[in-house]
Each structure stands twice: as structure tokens, then as C-alpha cells.
Amino acid sequence: MASQLILQEAGGQLTDLEGRPLNEDAKATNIALIATRDDKLHNRIVEHLK
């Protein structure tokens, strides 16, 4: 997914709601995502959603 590469190149993360990295076969439909630029914020969001 091009947007994932752009985000990662900028130092961000893109995961599912449980904090797992998306695999190469992930489709952009019916997937809940978390996209953040800040690792601490990303981890806080994942923990909050558990």
C-alpha cells in the first residue's frame, strides 16, 4: 500500500487496532487502521483500544 510506505518513510506507523503491522496482502476495505507519526501516541492509542 503506497500510503503505508509514505507514512513509514516519514517515521510513522500503520497497524491494525491491535497494533499488529499490516501484511503485504492487506486490502484497504473493511480494515480498521491506526496511522500515527508518533510512536508513543500510537502505543497509547493501541493500549486504550484494548
N, CA, C and O atoms as CSV, one atom per row, in Angstrom:
chain,resi,resn,atom,element,x,y,z
A,1,MET,N,N,0.846,-1.155,0.000
A,1,MET,CA,C,0.000,0.000,0.000
A,1,MET,C,C,0.907,1.238,0.000
A,1,MET,O,O,1.753,1.391,0.881
A,2,ALA,N,N,0.730,2.102,-0.972
A,2,ALA,CA,C,1.601,3.270,-1.126
A,2,ALA,C,C,1.534,4.203,0.076
A,2,ALA,O,O,2.556,4.737,0.508
A,3,SER,N,N,0.348,4.397,0.612
A,3,SER,CA,C,0.216,5.301,1.763
A,3,SER,C,C,0.984,4.777,2.971
A,3,SER,O,O,1.517,5.562,3.756
A,4,GLN,N,N,1.042,3.464,3.124
A,4,GLN,CA,C,1.796,2.871,4.230
A,4,GLN,C,C,3.281,3.168,4.064
A,4,GLN,O,O,3.954,3.515,5.034
A,5,LEU,N,N,3.792,3.039,2.864
A,5,LEU,CA,C,5.204,3.309,2.604
A,5,LEU,C,C,5.532,4.776,2.880
A,5,LEU,O,O,6.558,5.082,3.488
A,6,ILE,N,N,4.666,5.677,2.435
A,6,ILE,CA,C,4.892,7.107,2.668
A,6,ILE,C,C,4.923,7.399,4.164
A,6,ILE,O,O,5.803,8.115,4.642
A,7,LEU,N,N,3.975,6.852,4.895
A,7,LEU,CA,C,3.924,7.068,6.341
A,7,LEU,C,C,5.169,6.510,7.022
A,7,LEU,O,O,5.745,7.164,7.891
A,8,GLN,N,N,5.585,5.317,6.638
A,8,GLN,CA,C,6.769,4.705,7.242
A,8,GLN,C,C,8.028,5.509,6.920
A,8,GLN,O,O,8.892,5.673,7.781
A,9,GLU,N,N,8.138,6.006,5.700
A,9,GLU,CA,C,9.298,6.811,5.323
A,9,GLU,C,C,9.356,8.108,6.130
A,9,GLU,O,O,10.434,8.661,6.347
A,10,ALA,N,N,8.195,8.588,6.573
A,10,ALA,CA,C,8.132,9.800,7.391
A,10,ALA,C,C,8.320,9.489,8.871
A,10,ALA,O,O,8.261,10.389,9.708
A,11,GLY,N,N,8.547,8.219,9.196
A,11,GLY,CA,C,8.779,7.827,10.582
A,11,GLY,C,C,7.531,7.411,11.333
A,11,GLY,O,O,7.562,7.273,12.556
A,12,GLY,N,N,6.433,7.207,10.621
A,12,GLY,CA,C,5.176,6.850,11.261
A,12,GLY,C,C,4.915,5.356,11.268
A,12,GLY,O,O,5.727,4.558,10.800
A,13,GLN,N,N,3.760,5.000,11.811
A,13,GLN,CA,C,3.339,3.604,11.902
A,13,GLN,C,C,1.934,3.451,11.353
A,13,GLN,O,O,1.117,4.368,11.436
A,14,LEU,N,N,1.665,2.292,10.796
A,14,LEU,CA,C,0.327,1.933,10.347
A,14,LEU,C,C,0.093,0.498,10.780
A,14,LEU,O,O,0.794,-0.413,10.340
A,15,THR,N,N,-0.898,0.295,11.649
A,15,THR,CA,C,-1.180,-1.040,12.169
A,15,THR,C,C,-2.683,-1.265,12.205
A,15,THR,O,O,-3.474,-0.363,11.929
A,16,ASP,N,N,-3.058,-2.501,12.555
A,16,ASP,CA,C,-4.473,-2.747,12.824
A,16,ASP,C,C,-4.763,-2.261,14.242
A,16,ASP,O,O,-3.872,-1.737,14.910
A,17,LEU,N,N,-5.987,-2.429,14.702
A,17,LEU,CA,C,-6.369,-1.898,16.015
A,17,LEU,C,C,-5.690,-2.593,17.183
A,17,LEU,O,O,-5.721,-2.089,18.305
A,18,GLU,N,N,-5.075,-3.746,16.933
A,18,GLU,CA,C,-4.357,-4.459,17.990
A,18,GLU,C,C,-2.860,-4.182,17.950
A,18,GLU,O,O,-2.096,-4.788,18.702
A,19,GLY,N,N,-2.435,-3.268,17.075
A,19,GLY,CA,C,-1.035,-2.891,16.994
A,19,GLY,C,C,-0.189,-3.785,16.116
A,19,GLY,O,O,1.034,-3.654,16.092
A,20,ARG,N,N,-0.828,-4.699,15.390
A,20,ARG,CA,C,-0.078,-5.606,14.512
A,20,ARG,C,C,0.177,-4.922,13.171
A,20,ARG,O,O,-0.730,-4.314,12.604
A,21,PRO,N,N,1.405,-5.019,12.661
A,21,PRO,CA,C,1.693,-4.451,11.343
A,21,PRO,C,C,0.824,-5.123,10.283
A,21,PRO,O,O,0.481,-6.299,10.399
A,22,LEU,N,N,0.480,-4.367,9.261
A,22,LEU,CA,C,-0.314,-4.940,8.179
A,22,LEU,C,C,0.569,-5.827,7.327
A,22,LEU,O,O,1.734,-5.512,7.086
A,23,ASN,N,N,0.013,-6.935,6.875
A,23,ASN,CA,C,0.798,-7.791,5.998
A,23,ASN,C,C,0.664,-7.296,4.561
A,23,ASN,O,O,-0.156,-6.426,4.268
A,24,GLU,N,N,1.461,-7.846,3.687
A,24,GLU,CA,C,1.513,-7.390,2.294
A,24,GLU,C,C,0.210,-7.619,1.551
A,24,GLU,O,O,-0.054,-6.942,0.558
A,25,ASP,N,N,-0.614,-8.556,2.006
A,25,ASP,CA,C,-1.855,-8.885,1.316
A,25,ASP,C,C,-3.053,-8.080,1.812
A,25,ASP,O,O,-4.172,-8.284,1.340
A,26,ALA,N,N,-2.832,-7.175,2.753
A,26,ALA,CA,C,-3.950,-6.417,3.330
A,26,ALA,C,C,-4.614,-5.552,2.266
A,26,ALA,O,O,-3.947,-4.893,1.469
A,27,LYS,N,N,-5.901,-5.571,2.272
A,27,LYS,CA,C,-6.690,-4.736,1.367
A,27,LYS,C,C,-7.175,-3.515,2.139
A,27,LYS,O,O,-7.239,-3.541,3.369
A,28,ALA,N,N,-7.507,-2.471,1.441
A,28,ALA,CA,C,-7.931,-1.223,2.084
A,28,ALA,C,C,-9.422,-1.207,2.402
A,28,ALA,O,O,-9.970,-0.151,2.716
A,29,THR,N,N,-10.085,-2.352,2.326
A,29,THR,CA,C,-11.511,-2.383,2.633
A,29,THR,C,C,-11.758,-3.196,3.891
A,29,THR,O,O,-11.123,-4.227,4.113
A,30,ASN,N,N,-12.668,-2.730,4.697
A,30,ASN,CA,C,-13.090,-3.426,5.919
A,30,ASN,C,C,-11.955,-3.703,6.895
A,30,ASN,O,O,-11.955,-4.730,7.574
A,31,ILE,N,N,-10.996,-2.801,6.965
A,31,ILE,CA,C,-9.905,-2.924,7.928
A,31,ILE,C,C,-9.874,-1.634,8.748
A,31,ILE,O,O,-9.836,-0.537,8.191
A,32,ALA,N,N,-9.889,-1.773,10.057
A,32,ALA,CA,C,-9.736,-0.608,10.921
A,32,ALA,C,C,-8.244,-0.387,11.141
A,32,ALA,O,O,-7.529,-1.313,11.522
A,33,LEU,N,N,-7.777,0.817,10.906
A,33,LEU,CA,C,-6.355,1.121,10.972
A,33,LEU,C,C,-6.066,2.220,11.976
A,33,LEU,O,O,-6.927,3.037,12.303
A,34,ILE,N,N,-4.837,2.217,12.452
A,34,ILE,CA,C,-4.316,3.320,13.246
A,34,ILE,C,C,-3.078,3.816,12.508
A,34,ILE,O,O,-2.144,3.052,12.266
A,35,ALA,N,N,-3.074,5.086,12.157
A,35,ALA,CA,C,-1.932,5.690,11.478
A,35,ALA,C,C,-1.482,6.891,12.294
A,35,ALA,O,O,-2.247,7.834,12.497
A,36,THR,N,N,-0.242,6.856,12.761
A,36,THR,CA,C,0.285,7.955,13.561
A,36,THR,C,C,1.718,8.254,13.160
A,36,THR,O,O,2.403,7.411,12.580
A,37,ARG,N,N,2.152,9.437,13.469
A,37,ARG,CA,C,3.525,9.849,13.214
A,37,ARG,C,C,4.393,9.612,14.448
A,37,ARG,O,O,5.615,9.497,14.346
A,38,ASP,N,N,3.753,9.541,15.611
A,38,ASP,CA,C,4.460,9.463,16.881
A,38,ASP,C,C,4.293,8.072,17.499
A,38,ASP,O,O,3.166,7.630,17.725
A,39,ASP,N,N,5.403,7.381,17.773
A,39,ASP,CA,C,5.350,6.026,18.335
A,39,ASP,C,C,4.662,5.984,19.693
A,39,ASP,O,O,3.886,5.066,19.960
A,40,LYS,N,N,4.933,6.958,20.554
A,40,LYS,CA,C,4.305,6.974,21.883
A,40,LYS,C,C,2.796,7.113,21.760
A,40,LYS,O,O,2.045,6.409,22.436
A,41,LEU,N,N,2.353,8.015,20.901
A,41,LEU,CA,C,0.921,8.201,20.692
A,41,LEU,C,C,0.301,6.934,20.124
A,41,LEU,O,O,-0.785,6.532,20.540
A,42,HIS,N,N,0.980,6.311,19.186
A,42,HIS,CA,C,0.483,5.081,18.574
A,42,HIS,C,C,0.271,4.011,19.643
A,42,HIS,O,O,-0.775,3.365,19.690
A,43,ASN,N,N,1.267,3.837,20.489
A,43,ASN,CA,C,1.170,2.830,21.554
A,43,ASN,C,C,0.058,3.161,22.539
A,43,ASN,O,O,-0.637,2.259,23.007
A,44,ARG,N,N,-0.122,4.437,22.861
A,44,ARG,CA,C,-1.198,4.835,23.777
A,44,ARG,C,C,-2.567,4.542,23.179
A,44,ARG,O,O,-3.472,4.091,23.881
A,45,ILE,N,N,-2.718,4.795,21.891
A,45,ILE,CA,C,-3.998,4.521,21.227
A,45,ILE,C,C,-4.284,3.029,21.231
A,45,ILE,O,O,-5.396,2.611,21.555
A,46,VAL,N,N,-3.289,2.221,20.874
A,46,VAL,CA,C,-3.465,0.764,20.859
A,46,VAL,C,C,-3.858,0.274,22.251
A,46,VAL,O,O,-4.787,-0.522,22.381
A,47,GLU,N,N,-3.168,0.736,23.286
A,47,GLU,CA,C,-3.483,0.314,24.654
A,47,GLU,C,C,-4.889,0.747,25.055
A,47,GLU,O,O,-5.605,-0.005,25.717
A,48,HIS,N,N,-5.279,1.933,24.666
A,48,HIS,CA,C,-6.610,2.440,25.006
A,48,HIS,C,C,-7.709,1.602,24.352
A,48,HIS,O,O,-8.782,1.427,24.931
A,49,LEU,N,N,-7.452,1.089,23.164
A,49,LEU,CA,C,-8.461,0.321,22.431
A,49,LEU,C,C,-8.564,-1.130,22.881
A,49,LEU,O,O,-9.508,-1.823,22.504
A,50,LYS,N,N,-7.612,-1.600,23.678
A,50,LYS,CA,C,-7.661,-2.995,24.141
A,50,LYS,C,C,-8.730,-3.189,25.180
A,50,LYS,O,O,-8.911,-4.300,25.679
